[in-house]
Amino acid sequence: MSEIKSLNFKKEPKEKSYLVESIEFDFDEIGDGDPQFQLSQEEKEFIETNTLGVWYAYDDDHLLDKISDRSGYVIKSIEYGKNRPHKLTAFL
């Protein structure tokens, strides 16, 4: 008779989806105030707009860290919630 051994798989945490609806980064620290190294308003809006949408993270802290790491900027304010039907994710 053969014996079946049980494999002990660890359950890894699963990332949840979050919908980032609005975000503002702290761009004040760029270039130590030197106008030559400051971002234009258009560049700032581009960075913030491209951060909107669905993100996957383990928890709220991981979400904030992930966005800051990927964008390269500190988050000043953010509005997000669980992923749900929304104008940012809806298809016509």
Secondary structure, 3 states (H helix, E strand, C coil): CCCCCCCCCCCCCCCEEEEEEEEEECCCCHHHHCHHHCCCHHHHHHHHHCCCEEEEECCHHHHHHHHHHHHCCCEEEEEEEECCCCCCCCCC
